Amino acid sequence: MSAPDLHNLHAQADALEEEMSEALDAIIIKSTLYQSGDVDPRLPRPPIDNPRRLPFLMGPDPRLPPMPEKPTLVDFFRHRFGPSAHVLQSAKLARDAGHDEKIVLACLLHDIAVTGFIRADHGYWAAQLIEPYVDPEVSWAVREHQVVRFYPDESVGYDYPEAYIRFFGADYRPDPHIDRAYQRARNHKWYMSARLVTLNDFYAFDPNVVVEIEEFTDIIGRHFRQPEEGLGFDDSPSAHMWRTIMMPTRFL
């Protein structure tokens, strides 16, 4: 698609969003992180145009699918996470290879920060999201896949992904903090758990393979401690993160 076509597409999307926002009964404000890069976050924000004197949105965004009163992990897959073919296929690979169910769960969850929250440092964010609800080995594997994926391991047949050369360039080298984290992970008792996540973390999607989240509800039920109050409402250390995913445009 040409640059003018992209510009027109973005302009149409912005116009549609503005039209939808005007029809709401509350004012929606985009957070600093949402806009940072597109605009300099140090600059003052323009005054809010609110001739109808509407309140600021402090609950669910009516433009998004409603969530159940007590949302589960599967509900987030269905209603808040972006396309999840990658993690679903990764989990299927691990399951079909006969790996332990904890590894299958780690593969299912390793990129939920990308699909539902934020891309940068996604392994760390995903690990924090799930830490109160899973075995420590699962959250550790999800966190450390963030760093071990940049380093080959001949013992299990893991090569540096060719896709990374396309994504980041042939001259890319991990930052020093990533290298330090890898050295720590390499000597950890659960190193192979993180490595198995990367081994099943393939970098191309098979459009002919359709995997549904329902295929993993039993594994989720056995290894993910669903809070009775619902994810986001159980006062865990990461409950606020689930609430942010659930209601991403609240004013505060």
N, C-alpha and C positions, 0 to 999 in steps of 0.2 A: 504494500500500500504506500502511495506517495505521501510526502510531507503535507501537501495541501489537503489530501484526503483525510489524513490523521487529524489535522487541525480542525477540519469541518466536523469530524466525528466527535472530537472532544467538545467542540462548541455546542453541538446538538445535545450531547450528554449533559453538559452544564445547564443548558436551557431547560431540559426536561427536569433536572433535579430542582432548579429554581421554581419551575411551575408546580412541581409536587410539593415543595416546601411551602409555597404560598397558600396551598390548599389545607395545610395543617392548622391545628388549633394551638400550636406552640412553636416557639422559635428554636431552630436547631443550629447550634454553633459547632463548627469543626475545631477539634483540639489542635494545639500547636504542633504536635508530632504528625498529625494527619497532613498538615500543610507544609511542614518544614522541608526545604529543598525547592519546592515550587515557589515559596516566598521565603525571604530572610526572616527567621523568627524574632530577630531583634527589632524589626520595624513595628511601629504602632499599628494596631488594627484599625480599619476604618470603622466609623460609627455604625451601629446596628440600625438598619432601616426597619422600624417597627411601628408603622402608623396605626395599626389596629391595637397596639399595646397588649400584645399577646404575652403570656408567661413563657419562660424558658422551659424547654423539655426536661423533665426530671424523672422520666420513666421509660418504658419501652417505646421504640421508634415504630409508629404505625405503618411505616413503609416496609418493615421487615415482617416475616412470618411470625405469628405469635408463638411463644414458648409455653410449655405446660407449667402449671403452678409449681411443680417440683421436678425440674428438668434433670434428665439423666445424661450420661455420656452419649448414648445413642441419639438423644434429642439434639445435642449439639452437632453431631454428624449430619443429621437430617435438616436442621434449620439454621445453623450458623456457620459451619465450616464450608469453605469453598469446595470445588470438585476434589474428591478424595480418591480418585482412581489409583494414584500412586501409592498411598499408604495401604490401601486395600489390597492391591496386587502384591506389595511387599510382604504383607502379613500372610497372604496366601502362599507365596513362595516359601516362607519360613515354615508354615504349617505343613505344606506338601513335602518339605525336606525332612520332616520329622523332628523339628526342633522343639524344645520345651515350650510349654504354653506361655511362660513368662517372656520368652524371646518373641513369640508370635505377638503378644500384646505390645511389647516394646516396638516392634516393627509397625504395628497398627498406629501407634501414638507418636512416633518419632518426629513427624513433620506437622503435627496439629497446630503448632504456632504459626507455620507458614500459611496454612489454609484458613486459620481462624483469628490470628492475632497480629503477628509481625514477623518479617522475614529475617532481619538482622539478629544474629546470635540465637537462632531459632531453637537450637538444641537445649540451651539454658532455659529459655522461656518455657518450652514444653515440659522440661523436667520439673520446673517449679509448679506448673499447673497441676501435674499429676502426683507430685510427691506425697501429699497427705493420703492418697487413695490407693497406692500400689506398693508392692514389695520394694524395698530400697534398691535391690538389684535392677529392677525395671527402670526406675527413674535415673539411676546411675548410667545405665546403658544408653538411655535416650539423651542424657546430657553429654556424655563423652563421644557419642557418634559425631557430634559437632566438630570434634578435632581429629579423631582417628581416621575419618574419611579422606583426609588429605595425604595419608601415608600408606603406601602399599604394604601388604603382608603376604609374602610368598607361601607361607605355611598353610594358608587357607585359599590361596589363589585369588587374592584381592589385589588388583592393579589400580594405579592412579586412574580415575575415570577419564576417558577421552573427552567426555562432555565438558569437564572442567577446563580443558585446553581451549575449547570453543567459548565457554562462558567467561573465563578470566584471562585468557591469553597464555601463551607458552612460557612467558617470563614470570608468571605469578609465583610468589613464594609466601607461605603462611606467615603471619605476623609473629614476632617473638613470643607473645603471650600464648599463641596457639601451640607453638613448638614446645614451650614449657609444660603446657597442659597435656600434650601428647606424651611427653616423657613420663609424667606422673601416671597417666592412664596405662601406659605400656607395662608398668610394673605393678599394676593393681590386680587383685585377685579376680575381679570381674572383667578384666580386659577383654576376654573372648566374647563376653555378652555384648559389649559395644561393637566389637568387630563383626559379630554375626548380624547386627543391625545393618552395618555398612555392606555386608556381603549380600544381603537381600534388598539393599537400597539401590536398585538399578536405575539408570538415568534415561530410559526411554520407556514410553508407555505402549503397551500392546492394545490397540483399539479393538482387537478381536476377543479380548479377555474381559468379561464383565463380572465384577465381584461386588456383592452387596454387603452392607454393614451387618445385616441380619445373620450372615454366616459366622459371625464372631460373637454373637450375644452370649453364648454359653461360656466362652473364654472370658469375656468381660465380666459376666456374672461371678465367675470363680476367682478372678484376680483383680477386679477393680471394686473398691469398697464404696459403693454408691451411698452418699449420705441420705439419711431419711428426710431431711429438710429440702433436698434438692441441691444440685451443684450451684454454688453461688450464694446459698442461704444458710450454710452450716457453720459459719464462723471459723473455717479452717484458715491457715496462713495464705492460701491461694484463692479463697472464696471471692475476693474482690476482682481477681483476674477473670474468673468465669462470669461475674456480673458485668464486667466491661465488655466481654465478648457478646453477652446476651443483650446488653443495652448500651451500645457503643457511642451514642450521641447524647447521652445525658449531659446536662450543663455542668453538674458537679457530682 
